[in-house]
Amino acid sequence: MHEIYSDETGHERFRGIGAISGPTEELAILRQELNAILIEHKVKAIEWKHLSGDSRHERAAKEVVIKALDFAGKNRIRIDVLVWDTQDDRHGYVGVDHARNLEFMYYKVLRLLKQRWPYVQDEWAFYPDEKSGVDWKGIIEIIENTNLNKKRQPHPDLFALLPELRFPRVNRHEEAQSHAEPLVQAIDLLAGASRFSHEKGELVHSTLFHDETQLDLFGASPQARLESNGDVSKGRVLHTIYKACSTYKLHVSLKERKKLWSRDQSRSVNFWTYESAGDFDRAPARNPIRQESA
């Protein structure tokens, strides 16, 4: 059995989905070790929103993400985080149905995730964080019937020789409660950090990588930096994630684009930003009848 635990992040411009996946046995071990971290730091749960400057929560968050990345770095699990910009060309029009768009993004995450577990054909269990209004059964039905080999066949003549690769049956799914599930808390932290790097990338970059005495181009004043206790704490956790990814040679960059992103999506840790496939690729619109009655 393989399992997927997921969580969403953000309700404003930048939004995202994170997923931890892997064999049930490995995830059970990781859950135990994450629980031990929470007990050691005397916190019942740790999520991105808890990082307000309190050193105890920051230390717990750092150890949780390091532990999760340690498992991924050793190819025991996968971590995938997708972030999208609701003000880009795909989403930046009046009338976007953000609920349906979230379902679409879940489909993209689950499809890519299964392509990264190509030889795992046993049954899966899916445990998303509690989220009202998401049609989980519909998403699962679509992904189970998706040909994962589409556009990936090496040559047309080989088409008949290769069986269609489809997502194995998801025989169990239920919403998880983040405060009671350390695996969801871990992906909440990683997804929150990725979104934060999109929201405040310039400030994160200048705070983490520039010398404090460096002046701007005109020599007038130091570059702007993260200021609030919460943002500084979040920035330090983000930096911890970046350093851990570097330790395991996961090809994750923070400096180059001033946000977390993966140069190689096939690695066991994958931070990516949704980019429109073209003019035809637009976020779903709300039903006009539903808008009038709302």
Secondary structure by P-SEA (a helix, b strand, c coil): cccccccccccccccbbbbbbccaaaaaaaaaaaaaaaaaacccccccccccccaaaaaaaaaaaaaaaaaaaaccbbbbbbbbbcccccccccccaaaaaaaaaaaaaaaaaaaaacccccbbbbbcccccccaaaaaaaaaaaccccccccccccccccccccccccccbbbbbcccccaaaaaaaaaaaaaaaaaacaaaaaaacccccccccccccccccccccaaaaaaaaaaaaaaaaaaaaccccccccccccccccccccbbbbbbbbcccccccccccaaaaaac
